[in-house]
Amino acid sequence: MFSIEYLRQFRIGSYAIFDFAVTFLGIYLLSPLLSKLFRKLRIDVPKRNWLYLALPISIVVHLIVGEITPMTKNFLNIQGHYILKILIVGLLVLGIKGIKIIRKKS
């Protein structure tokens, strides 16, 4: 049986491939539920946009809970990792781009 430590040993740079896979799989499975929840709040978030927002949301969640991962640390580092910053901001823009506010029908 595989342990999490074994699965997390496969990396791209300092980032574990397993963490990315779990993040995107989790958001893919939760996106229908999240979209329904936000529709009740009169905000239309397409399911595809949740995939774009997965990494920006994960950085915010890790900051809130105080678990500083290598990606969070690199994103907050002022003096470098510009490609990561551009990627995260680009994903945030793509994720926000398709969100619409649902107006009440008169």
Biopython code that builds the backbone (N, CA, C, O; Angstrom):
import numpy as np
from Bio.PDB.StructureBuilder import StructureBuilder

atoms = [
    (1, "MET", "N", (0.841, -1.178, 0.000)),
    (1, "MET", "CA", (0.000, 0.000, 0.000)),
    (1, "MET", "C", (0.885, 1.241, 0.000)),
    (1, "MET", "O", (1.925, 1.272, 0.658)),
    (2, "PHE", "N", (0.464, 2.262, -0.744)),
    (2, "PHE", "CA", (1.224, 3.497, -0.846)),
    (2, "PHE", "C", (0.948, 4.403, 0.341)),
    (2, "PHE", "O", (-0.193, 4.529, 0.785)),
    (3, "SER", "N", (1.988, 5.025, 0.848)),
    (3, "SER", "CA", (1.787, 6.023, 1.893)),
    (3, "SER", "C", (1.813, 7.396, 1.240)),
    (3, "SER", "O", (2.285, 7.546, 0.113)),
    (4, "ILE", "N", (1.311, 8.385, 1.940)),
    (4, "ILE", "CA", (1.285, 9.751, 1.410)),
    (4, "ILE", "C", (2.707, 10.264, 1.202)),
    (4, "ILE", "O", (2.967, 10.988, 0.241)),
    (5, "GLU", "N", (3.621, 9.900, 2.084)),
    (5, "GLU", "CA", (5.007, 10.345, 1.930)),
    (5, "GLU", "C", (5.613, 9.806, 0.637)),
    (5, "GLU", "O", (6.372, 10.500, -0.039)),
    (6, "TYR", "N", (5.269, 8.561, 0.300)),
    (6, "TYR", "CA", (5.764, 7.984, -0.950)),
    (6, "TYR", "C", (5.192, 8.749, -2.149)),
    (6, "TYR", "O", (5.919, 9.079, -3.086)),
    (7, "LEU", "N", (3.887, 9.027, -2.111)),
    (7, "LEU", "CA", (3.250, 9.726, -3.215)),
    (7, "LEU", "C", (3.745, 11.170, -3.341)),
    (7, "LEU", "O", (3.796, 11.710, -4.446)),
    (8, "ARG", "N", (4.107, 11.789, -2.234)),
    (8, "ARG", "CA", (4.560, 13.178, -2.257)),
    (8, "ARG", "C", (6.032, 13.312, -2.630)),
    (8, "ARG", "O", (6.533, 14.432, -2.732)),
    (9, "GLN", "N", (6.729, 12.215, -2.834)),
    (9, "GLN", "CA", (8.148, 12.304, -3.182)),
    (9, "GLN", "C", (8.352, 12.679, -4.645)),
    (9, "GLN", "O", (9.431, 13.145, -5.014)),
    (10, "PHE", "N", (7.345, 12.487, -5.479)),
    (10, "PHE", "CA", (7.438, 12.863, -6.889)),
    (10, "PHE", "C", (7.137, 14.348, -7.008)),
    (10, "PHE", "O", (6.059, 14.810, -6.636)),
    (11, "ARG", "N", (8.109, 15.091, -7.534)),
    (11, "ARG", "CA", (8.013, 16.547, -7.487)),
    (11, "ARG", "C", (8.357, 17.192, -8.820)),
    (11, "ARG", "O", (9.070, 16.629, -9.650)),
    (12, "ILE", "N", (7.826, 18.387, -8.990)),
    (12, "ILE", "CA", (8.245, 19.307, -10.040)),
    (12, "ILE", "C", (8.830, 20.492, -9.289)),
    (12, "ILE", "O", (8.097, 21.282, -8.694)),
    (13, "GLY", "N", (10.134, 20.612, -9.318)),
    (13, "GLY", "CA", (10.784, 21.626, -8.491)),
    (13, "GLY", "C", (10.606, 21.253, -7.031)),
    (13, "GLY", "O", (10.972, 20.157, -6.605)),
    (14, "SER", "N", (10.039, 22.180, -6.272)),
    (14, "SER", "CA", (9.792, 21.893, -4.855)),
    (14, "SER", "C", (8.324, 21.577, -4.576)),
    (14, "SER", "O", (7.915, 21.493, -3.419)),
    (15, "TYR", "N", (7.531, 21.401, -5.639)),
    (15, "TYR", "CA", (6.090, 21.167, -5.483)),
    (15, "TYR", "C", (5.748, 19.719, -5.756)),
    (15, "TYR", "O", (6.173, 19.158, -6.766)),
    (16, "ALA", "N", (4.983, 19.107, -4.865)),
    (16, "ALA", "CA", (4.598, 17.706, -5.001)),
    (16, "ALA", "C", (3.473, 17.555, -6.029)),
    (16, "ALA", "O", (2.455, 18.244, -5.954)),
    (17, "ILE", "N", (3.667, 16.658, -6.975)),
    (17, "ILE", "CA", (2.659, 16.405, -8.005)),
    (17, "ILE", "C", (1.375, 15.882, -7.363)),
    (17, "ILE", "O", (0.276, 16.205, -7.814)),
    (18, "PHE", "N", (1.513, 15.086, -6.327)),
    (18, "PHE", "CA", (0.350, 14.529, -5.623)),
    (18, "PHE", "C", (-0.543, 15.640, -5.079)),
    (18, "PHE", "O", (-1.768, 15.536, -5.153)),
    (19, "ASP", "N", (0.046, 16.694, -4.538)),
    (19, "ASP", "CA", (-0.741, 17.802, -3.996)),
    (19, "ASP", "C", (-1.558, 18.492, -5.086)),
    (19, "ASP", "O", (-2.722, 18.831, -4.878)),
    (20, "PHE", "N", (-0.937, 18.699, -6.255)),
    (20, "PHE", "CA", (-1.670, 19.296, -7.366)),
    (20, "PHE", "C", (-2.817, 18.394, -7.806)),
    (20, "PHE", "O", (-3.932, 18.863, -8.032)),
    (21, "ALA", "N", (-2.539, 17.103, -7.926)),
    (21, "ALA", "CA", (-3.560, 16.160, -8.378)),
    (21, "ALA", "C", (-4.750, 16.128, -7.416)),
    (21, "ALA", "O", (-5.903, 16.126, -7.848)),
    (22, "VAL", "N", (-4.466, 16.103, -6.120)),
    (22, "VAL", "CA", (-5.544, 16.076, -5.126)),
    (22, "VAL", "C", (-6.324, 17.386, -5.150)),
    (22, "VAL", "O", (-7.549, 17.379, -5.026)),
    (23, "THR", "N", (-5.631, 18.502, -5.307)),
    (23, "THR", "CA", (-6.298, 19.801, -5.354)),
    (23, "THR", "C", (-7.264, 19.869, -6.532)),
    (23, "THR", "O", (-8.434, 20.212, -6.365)),
    (24, "PHE", "N", (-6.768, 19.539, -7.725)),
    (24, "PHE", "CA", (-7.618, 19.644, -8.909)),
    (24, "PHE", "C", (-8.716, 18.590, -8.935)),
    (24, "PHE", "O", (-9.822, 18.874, -9.394)),
    (25, "LEU", "N", (-8.440, 17.381, -8.454)),
    (25, "LEU", "CA", (-9.480, 16.361, -8.382)),
    (25, "LEU", "C", (-10.563, 16.765, -7.379)),
    (25, "LEU", "O", (-11.754, 16.609, -7.648)),
    (26, "GLY", "N", (-10.146, 17.278, -6.235)),
    (26, "GLY", "CA", (-11.112, 17.709, -5.221)),
    (26, "GLY", "C", (-11.994, 18.837, -5.714)),
    (26, "GLY", "O", (-13.207, 18.809, -5.508)),
    (27, "ILE", "N", (-11.403, 19.832, -6.364)),
    (27, "ILE", "CA", (-12.201, 20.956, -6.845)),
    (27, "ILE", "C", (-13.090, 20.517, -8.008)),
    (27, "ILE", "O", (-14.196, 21.033, -8.171)),
    (28, "TYR", "N", (-12.613, 19.568, -8.817)),
    (28, "TYR", "CA", (-13.434, 19.041, -9.914)),
    (28, "TYR", "C", (-14.671, 18.332, -9.360)),
    (28, "TYR", "O", (-15.771, 18.483, -9.891)),
    (29, "LEU", "N", (-14.483, 17.563, -8.295)),
    (29, "LEU", "CA", (-15.609, 16.841, -7.699)),
    (29, "LEU", "C", (-16.541, 17.768, -6.922)),
    (29, "LEU", "O", (-17.743, 17.514, -6.856)),
    (30, "LEU", "N", (-16.008, 18.831, -6.337)),
    (30, "LEU", "CA", (-16.830, 19.765, -5.565)),
    (30, "LEU", "C", (-17.458, 20.869, -6.398)),
    (30, "LEU", "O", (-18.372, 21.543, -5.922)),
    (31, "SER", "N", (-17.000, 21.075, -7.621)),
    (31, "SER", "CA", (-17.471, 22.206, -8.415)),
    (31, "SER", "C", (-18.983, 22.209, -8.671)),
    (31, "SER", "O", (-19.576, 23.287, -8.626)),
    (32, "PRO", "N", (-19.648, 21.074, -8.937)),
    (32, "PRO", "CA", (-21.107, 21.148, -9.097)),
    (32, "PRO", "C", (-21.806, 21.622, -7.817)),
    (32, "PRO", "O", (-22.741, 22.421, -7.878)),
    (33, "LEU", "N", (-21.360, 21.137, -6.683)),
    (33, "LEU", "CA", (-21.945, 21.545, -5.415)),
    (33, "LEU", "C", (-21.670, 23.021, -5.124)),
    (33, "LEU", "O", (-22.563, 23.747, -4.686)),
    (34, "LEU", "N", (-20.453, 23.455, -5.363)),
    (34, "LEU", "CA", (-20.099, 24.855, -5.137)),
    (34, "LEU", "C", (-20.866, 25.786, -6.072)),
    (34, "LEU", "O", (-21.306, 26.857, -5.655)),
    (35, "SER", "N", (-21.029, 25.386, -7.331)),
    (35, "SER", "CA", (-21.781, 26.208, -8.279)),
    (35, "SER", "C", (-23.233, 26.338, -7.859)),
    (35, "SER", "O", (-23.808, 27.422, -7.957)),
    (36, "LYS", "N", (-23.845, 25.240, -7.389)),
    (36, "LYS", "CA", (-25.226, 25.302, -6.890)),
    (36, "LYS", "C", (-25.341, 26.226, -5.683)),
    (36, "LYS", "O", (-26.271, 27.027, -5.583)),
    (37, "LEU", "N", (-24.389, 26.102, -4.776)),
    (37, "LEU", "CA", (-24.397, 26.945, -3.579)),
    (37, "LEU", "C", (-24.297, 28.422, -3.942)),
    (37, "LEU", "O", (-25.022, 29.243, -3.381)),
    (38, "PHE", "N", (-23.428, 28.764, -4.855)),
    (38, "PHE", "CA", (-23.271, 30.156, -5.247)),
    (38, "PHE", "C", (-24.455, 30.658, -6.066)),
    (38, "PHE", "O", (-24.751, 31.853, -6.039)),
    (39, "ARG", "N", (-25.144, 29.771, -6.796)),
    (39, "ARG", "CA", (-26.353, 30.189, -7.517)),
    (39, "ARG", "C", (-27.439, 30.616, -6.542)),
    (39, "ARG", "O", (-28.215, 31.526, -6.834)),
    (40, "LYS", "N", (-27.499, 29.965, -5.386)),
    (40, "LYS", "CA", (-28.465, 30.381, -4.365)),
    (40, "LYS", "C", (-28.127, 31.762, -3.822)),
    (40, "LYS", "O", (-29.010, 32.482, -3.355)),
    (41, "LEU", "N", (-26.861, 32.130, -3.882)),
    (41, "LEU", "CA", (-26.434, 33.472, -3.471)),
    (41, "LEU", "C", (-26.489, 34.453, -4.639)),
    (41, "LEU", "O", (-26.007, 35.580, -4.532)),
    (42, "ARG", "N", (-27.082, 34.017, -5.764)),
    (42, "ARG", "CA", (-27.258, 34.813, -6.984)),
    (42, "ARG", "C", (-25.928, 35.165, -7.648)),
    (42, "ARG", "O", (-25.765, 36.258, -8.190)),
    (43, "ILE", "N", (-24.993, 34.243, -7.601)),
    (43, "ILE", "CA", (-23.712, 34.393, -8.287)),
    (43, "ILE", "C", (-23.514, 33.138, -9.129)),
    (43, "ILE", "O", (-23.514, 32.023, -8.608)),
    (44, "ASP", "N", (-23.344, 33.330, -10.443)),
    (44, "ASP", "CA", (-23.155, 32.204, -11.355)),
    (44, "ASP", "C", (-21.663, 31.983, -11.582)),
    (44, "ASP", "O", (-20.996, 32.783, -12.240)),
    (45, "VAL", "N", (-21.152, 30.886, -11.028)),
    (45, "VAL", "CA", (-19.751, 30.510, -11.210)),
    (45, "VAL", "C", (-19.739, 29.212, -12.005)),
    (45, "VAL", "O", (-20.110, 28.161, -11.482)),
    (46, "PRO", "N", (-19.310, 29.275, -13.279)),
    (46, "PRO", "CA", (-19.248, 28.038, -14.071)),
    (46, "PRO", "C", (-18.273, 27.030, -13.449)),
    (46, "PRO", "O", (-17.316, 27.401, -12.770)),
    (47, "LYS", "N", (-18.539, 25.774, -13.698)),
    (47, "LYS", "CA", (-17.712, 24.715, -13.113)),
    (47, "LYS", "C", (-16.262, 24.807, -13.564)),
    (47, "LYS", "O", (-15.352, 24.508, -12.791)),
    (48, "ARG", "N", (-16.040, 25.216, -14.806)),
    (48, "ARG", "CA", (-14.680, 25.353, -15.335)),
    (48, "ARG", "C", (-13.887, 26.403, -14.541)),
    (48, "ARG", "O", (-12.682, 26.251, -14.335)),
    (49, "ASN", "N", (-14.563, 27.455, -14.102)),
    (49, "ASN", "CA", (-13.880, 28.526, -13.377)),
    (49, "ASN", "C", (-13.358, 28.063, -12.021)),
    (49, "ASN", "O", (-12.376, 28.609, -11.518)),
    (50, "TRP", "N", (-14.002, 27.068, -11.428)),
    (50, "TRP", "CA", (-13.502, 26.546, -10.160)),
    (50, "TRP", "C", (-12.115, 25.932, -10.333)),
    (50, "TRP", "O", (-11.278, 26.018, -9.434)),
    (51, "LEU", "N", (-11.872, 25.312, -11.492)),
    (51, "LEU", "CA", (-10.543, 24.732, -11.743)),
    (51, "LEU", "C", (-9.487, 25.825, -11.856)),
    (51, "LEU", "O", (-8.368, 25.660, -11.370)),
    (52, "TYR", "N", (-9.838, 26.946, -12.496)),
    (52, "TYR", "CA", (-8.903, 28.064, -12.573)),
    (52, "TYR", "C", (-8.624, 28.645, -11.182)),
    (52, "TYR", "O", (-7.507, 29.076, -10.895)),
    (53, "LEU", "N", (-9.633, 28.650, -10.338)),
    (53, "LEU", "CA", (-9.504, 29.261, -9.012)),
    (53, "LEU", "C", (-8.900, 28.323, -7.969)),
    (53, "LEU", "O", (-8.687, 28.737, -6.829)),
    (54, "ALA", "N", (-8.624, 27.093, -8.324)),
    (54, "ALA", "CA", (-8.145, 26.108, -7.341)),
    (54, "ALA", "C", (-6.856, 26.550, -6.652)),
    (54, "ALA", "O", (-6.782, 26.529, -5.423)),
    (55, "LEU", "N", (-5.852, 26.944, -7.408)),
    (55, "LEU", "CA", (-4.572, 27.333, -6.789)),
    (55, "LEU", "C", (-4.662, 28.660, -6.037)),
    (55, "LEU", "O", (-4.140, 28.751, -4.926)),
    (56, "PRO", "N", (-5.309, 29.706, -6.601)),
    (56, "PRO", "CA", (-5.452, 30.926, -5.794)),
    (56, "PRO", "C", (-6.221, 30.695, -4.487)),
    (56, "PRO", "O", (-5.864, 31.251, -3.448)),
    (57, "ILE", "N", (-7.267, 29.882, -4.540)),
    (57, "ILE", "CA", (-8.031, 29.581, -3.323)),
    (57, "ILE", "C", (-7.167, 28.802, -2.343)),
    (57, "ILE", "O", (-7.234, 29.039, -1.137)),
    (58, "SER", "N", (-6.358, 27.879, -2.843)),
    (58, "SER", "CA", (-5.524, 27.081, -1.936)),
    (58, "SER", "C", (-4.494, 27.951, -1.214)),
    (58, "SER", "O", (-4.195, 27.712, -0.045)),
    (59, "ILE", "N", (-3.955, 28.951, -1.897)),
    (59, "ILE", "CA", (-3.007, 29.852, -1.230)),
    (59, "ILE", "C", (-3.703, 30.635, -0.129)),
    (59, "ILE", "O", (-3.162, 30.783, 0.967)),
    (60, "VAL", "N", (-4.905, 31.139, -0.413)),
    (60, "VAL", "CA", (-5.655, 31.892, 0.601)),
    (60, "VAL", "C", (-6.015, 30.997, 1.790)),
    (60, "VAL", "O", (-5.880, 31.412, 2.940)),
    (61, "VAL", "N", (-6.466, 29.787, 1.519)),
    (61, "VAL", "CA", (-6.838, 28.865, 2.602)),
    (61, "VAL", "C", (-5.620, 28.510, 3.453)),
    (61, "VAL", "O", (-5.716, 28.465, 4.679)),
    (62, "HIS", "N", (-4.478, 28.259, 2.816)),
    (62, "HIS", "CA", (-3.276, 27.947, 3.587)),
    (62, "HIS", "C", (-2.849, 29.132, 4.450)),
    (62, "HIS", "O", (-2.351, 28.934, 5.558)),
    (63, "LEU", "N", (-3.033, 30.343, 3.969)),
    (63, "LEU", "CA", (-2.725, 31.520, 4.787)),
    (63, "LEU", "C", (-3.674, 31.627, 5.976)),
    (63, "LEU", "O", (-3.248, 31.939, 7.088)),
    (64, "ILE", "N", (-4.960, 31.370, 5.743)),
    (64, "ILE", "CA", (-5.957, 31.475, 6.812)),
    (64, "ILE", "C", (-5.686, 30.466, 7.921)),
    (64, "ILE", "O", (-5.764, 30.801, 9.103)),
    (65, "VAL", "N", (-5.365, 29.224, 7.537)),
    (65, "VAL", "CA", (-5.142, 28.191, 8.560)),
    (65, "VAL", "C", (-3.721, 28.208, 9.111)),
    (65, "VAL", "O", (-3.421, 27.495, 10.069)),
    (66, "GLY", "N", (-2.840, 29.015, 8.515)),
    (66, "GLY", "CA", (-1.485, 29.149, 9.033)),
    (66, "GLY", "C", (-0.534, 28.044, 8.613)),
    (66, "GLY", "O", (0.529, 27.888, 9.214)),
    (67, "GLU", "N", (-0.886, 27.289, 7.616)),
    (67, "GLU", "CA", (-0.031, 26.220, 7.095)),
    (67, "GLU", "C", (0.710, 26.765, 5.880)),
    (67, "GLU", "O", (0.151, 26.818, 4.784)),
    (68, "ILE", "N", (1.942, 27.164, 6.064)),
    (68, "ILE", "CA", (2.707, 27.770, 4.985)),
    (68, "ILE", "C", (3.400, 26.665, 4.180)),
    (68, "ILE", "O", (4.363, 26.050, 4.641)),
    (69, "THR", "N", (2.894, 26.431, 2.982)),
    (69, "THR", "CA", (3.455, 25.427, 2.074)),
    (69, "THR", "C", (4.554, 26.088, 1.230)),
    (69, "THR", "O", (4.675, 27.313, 1.225)),
    (70, "PRO", "N", (5.346, 25.291, 0.525)),
    (70, "PRO", "CA", (6.368, 25.899, -0.342)),
    (70, "PRO", "C", (5.781, 26.870, -1.372)),
    (70, "PRO", "O", (6.383, 27.907, -1.653)),
    (71, "MET", "N", (4.611, 26.543, -1.938)),
    (71, "MET", "CA", (4.014, 27.448, -2.922)),
    (71, "MET", "C", (3.553, 28.748, -2.270)),
    (71, "MET", "O", (3.745, 29.825, -2.834)),
    (72, "THR", "N", (2.954, 28.656, -1.101)),
    (72, "THR", "CA", (2.517, 29.857, -0.385)),
    (72, "THR", "C", (3.723, 30.717, -0.028)),
    (72, "THR", "O", (3.697, 31.937, -0.195)),
    (73, "LYS", "N", (4.769, 30.083, 0.459)),
    (73, "LYS", "CA", (5.991, 30.812, 0.822)),
    (73, "LYS", "C", (6.605, 31.484, -0.404)),
    (73, "LYS", "O", (7.013, 32.643, -0.338)),
    (74, "ASN", "N", (6.671, 30.771, -1.503)),
    (74, "ASN", "CA", (7.241, 31.337, -2.721)),
    (74, "ASN", "C", (6.372, 32.451, -3.296)),
    (74, "ASN", "O", (6.891, 33.427, -3.838)),
    (75, "PHE", "N", (5.059, 32.310, -3.180)),
    (75, "PHE", "CA", (4.166, 33.357, -3.679)),
    (75, "PHE", "C", (4.305, 34.636, -2.863)),
    (75, "PHE", "O", (4.236, 35.734, -3.416)),
    (76, "LEU", "N", (4.499, 34.506, -1.556)),
    (76, "LEU", "CA", (4.624, 35.676, -0.680)),
    (76, "LEU", "C", (6.020, 36.277, -0.682)),
    (76, "LEU", "O", (6.204, 37.400, -0.214)),
    (77, "ASN", "N", (7.015, 35.548, -1.204)),
    (77, "ASN", "CA", (8.384, 36.040, -1.265)),
    (77, "ASN", "C", (8.452, 37.234, -2.214)),
    (77, "ASN", "O", (8.130, 37.112, -3.396)),
    (78, "ILE", "N", (8.867, 38.373, -1.702)),
    (78, "ILE", "CA", (8.884, 39.608, -2.486)),
    (78, "ILE", "C", (9.981, 39.590, -3.538)),
    (78, "ILE", "O", (9.833, 40.214, -4.589)),
    (79, "GLN", "N", (11.058, 38.901, -3.283)),
    (79, "GLN", "CA", (12.241, 39.003, -4.126)),
    (79, "GLN", "C", (12.438, 37.829, -5.079)),
    (79, "GLN", "O", (13.565, 37.365, -5.252)),
    (80, "GLY", "N", (11.400, 37.356, -5.680)),
    (80, "GLY", "CA", (11.589, 36.281, -6.643)),
    (80, "GLY", "C", (10.318, 35.524, -6.939)),
    (80, "GLY", "O", (9.229, 35.919, -6.522)),
    (81, "HIS", "N", (10.467, 34.418, -7.672)),
    (81, "HIS", "CA", (9.373, 33.525, -8.040)),
    (81, "HIS", "C", (8.295, 34.271, -8.835)),
    (81, "HIS", "O", (7.100, 34.097, -8.596)),
    (82, "TYR", "N", (8.735, 35.099, -9.776)),
    (82, "TYR", "CA", (7.809, 35.921, -10.549)),
    (82, "TYR", "C", (6.937, 35.091, -11.478)),
    (82, "TYR", "O", (5.791, 35.461, -11.735)),
    (83, "ILE", "N", (7.450, 33.987, -11.983)),
    (83, "ILE", "CA", (6.646, 33.127, -12.855)),
    (83, "ILE", "C", (5.464, 32.553, -12.077)),
    (83, "ILE", "O", (4.348, 32.498, -12.595)),
    (84, "LEU", "N", (5.700, 32.127, -10.843)),
    (84, "LEU", "CA", (4.619, 31.624, -9.991)),
    (84, "LEU", "C", (3.595, 32.715, -9.735)),
    (84, "LEU", "O", (2.393, 32.460, -9.808)),
    (85, "LYS", "N", (4.043, 33.909, -9.442)),
    (85, "LYS", "CA", (3.127, 35.027, -9.172)),
    (85, "LYS", "C", (2.287, 35.354, -10.400)),
    (85, "LYS", "O", (1.082, 35.576, -10.289)),
    (86, "ILE", "N", (2.918, 35.383, -11.568)),
    (86, "ILE", "CA", (2.185, 35.649, -12.809)),
    (86, "ILE", "C", (1.170, 34.542, -13.068)),
    (86, "ILE", "O", (0.042, 34.818, -13.477)),
    (87, "LEU", "N", (1.561, 33.289, -12.834)),
    (87, "LEU", "CA", (0.652, 32.158, -13.020)),
    (87, "LEU", "C", (-0.563, 32.260, -12.100)),
    (87, "LEU", "O", (-1.697, 32.096, -12.551)),
    (88, "ILE", "N", (-0.336, 32.528, -10.818)),
    (88, "ILE", "CA", (-1.438, 32.598, -9.851)),
    (88, "ILE", "C", (-2.365, 33.764, -10.172)),
    (88, "ILE", "O", (-3.585, 33.610, -10.132)),
    (89, "VAL", "N", (-1.802, 34.930, -10.491)),
    (89, "VAL", "CA", (-2.628, 36.087, -10.837)),
    (89, "VAL", "C", (-3.386, 35.808, -12.138)),
    (89, "VAL", "O", (-4.555, 36.174, -12.259)),
    (90, "GLY", "N", (-2.732, 35.164, -13.115)),
    (90, "GLY", "CA", (-3.408, 34.800, -14.358)),
    (90, "GLY", "C", (-4.563, 33.838, -14.126)),
    (90, "GLY", "O", (-5.633, 33.997, -14.714)),
    (91, "LEU", "N", (-4.353, 32.841, -13.271)),
    (91, "LEU", "CA", (-5.432, 31.906, -12.943)),
    (91, "LEU", "C", (-6.574, 32.617, -12.219)),
    (91, "LEU", "O", (-7.743, 32.301, -12.440)),
    (92, "LEU", "N", (-6.242, 33.563, -11.368)),
    (92, "LEU", "CA", (-7.265, 34.339, -10.666)),
    (92, "LEU", "C", (-8.097, 35.148, -11.652)),
    (92, "LEU", "O", (-9.323, 35.190, -11.547)),
    (93, "VAL", "N", (-7.435, 35.788, -12.604)),
    (93, "VAL", "CA", (-8.148, 36.576, -13.617)),
    (93, "VAL", "C", (-9.036, 35.673, -14.467)),
    (93, "VAL", "O", (-10.196, 36.003, -14.711)),
    (94, "LEU", "N", (-8.507, 34.537, -14.922)),
    (94, "LEU", "CA", (-9.315, 33.598, -15.705)),
    (94, "LEU", "C", (-10.504, 33.064, -14.902)),
    (94, "LEU", "O", (-11.593, 32.875, -15.445)),
    (95, "GLY", "N", (-10.287, 32.826, -13.622)),
    (95, "GLY", "CA", (-11.366, 32.311, -12.779)),
    (95, "GLY", "C", (-12.452, 33.329, -12.532)),
    (95, "GLY", "O", (-13.631, 32.977, -12.489)),
    (96, "ILE", "N", (-12.084, 34.574, -12.371)),
    (96, "ILE", "CA", (-13.058, 35.630, -12.097)),
    (96, "ILE", "C", (-13.773, 36.055, -13.378)),
    (96, "ILE", "O", (-14.904, 36.538, -13.325)),
    (97, "LYS", "N", (-13.128, 35.882, -14.515)),
    (97, "LYS", "CA", (-13.638, 36.357, -15.795)),
    (97, "LYS", "C", (-15.039, 35.844, -16.127)),
    (97, "LYS", "O", (-15.850, 36.603, -16.657)),
    (98, "GLY", "N", (-15.343, 34.603, -15.838)),
    (98, "GLY", "CA", (-16.638, 34.028, -16.209)),
    (98, "GLY", "C", (-17.722, 34.137, -15.150)),
    (98, "GLY", "O", (-18.838, 33.668, -15.368)),
    (99, "ILE", "N", (-17.423, 34.742, -14.017)),
    (99, "ILE", "CA", (-18.412, 34.844, -12.938)),
    (99, "ILE", "C", (-19.390, 35.962, -13.250)),
    (99, "ILE", "O", (-18.998, 37.061, -13.642)),
    (100, "LYS", "N", (-20.674, 35.663, -13.068)),
    (100, "LYS", "CA", (-21.728, 36.654, -13.343)),
    (100, "LYS", "C", (-22.672, 36.743, -12.157)),
    (100, "LYS", "O", (-22.924, 35.756, -11.465)),
    (101, "ILE", "N", (-23.188, 37.942, -11.936)),
    (101, "ILE", "CA", (-24.197, 38.156, -10.897)),
    (101, "ILE", "C", (-25.559, 37.936, -11.542)),
    (101, "ILE", "O", (-25.848, 38.489, -12.602)),
    (102, "ILE", "N", (-26.379, 37.138, -10.907)),
    (102, "ILE", "CA", (-27.718, 36.844, -11.428)),
    (102, "ILE", "C", (-28.666, 37.915, -10.914)),
    (102, "ILE", "O", (-28.814, 38.110, -9.708)),
    (103, "ARG", "N", (-29.298, 38.597, -11.843)),
    (103, "ARG", "CA", (-30.235, 39.661, -11.478)),
    (103, "ARG", "C", (-31.618, 39.069, -11.254)),
    (103, "ARG", "O", (-31.968, 38.054, -11.856)),
    (104, "LYS", "N", (-32.399, 39.699, -10.392)),
    (104, "LYS", "CA", (-33.766, 39.254, -10.150)),
    (104, "LYS", "C", (-34.602, 39.546, -11.378)),
    (104, "LYS", "O", (-34.466, 40.594, -12.008)),
    (105, "LYS", "N", (-35.472, 38.602, -11.708)),
    (105, "LYS", "CA", (-36.402, 38.811, -12.827)),
    (105, "LYS", "C", (-37.595, 39.611, -12.327)),
    (105, "LYS", "O", (-38.146, 39.313, -11.268)),
    (106, "SER", "N", (-37.995, 40.629, -13.088)),
    (106, "SER", "CA", (-39.128, 41.449, -12.660)),
    (106, "SER", "C", (-40.431, 40.939, -13.203)),
    (106, "SER", "O", (-41.482, 41.520, -12.934)),
]
sb = StructureBuilder()
sb.init_structure("model")
sb.init_model(0)
sb.init_chain("A")
sb.init_seg("    ")
for serial, (resi, resn, name, xyz) in enumerate(atoms, 1):
    if name == "N":
        sb.init_residue(resn, " ", resi, " ")
    sb.init_atom(name, np.array(xyz, "f"), 0.0, 1.0, " ", f" {name:<3s}", serial, name[0])
structure = sb.get_structure()
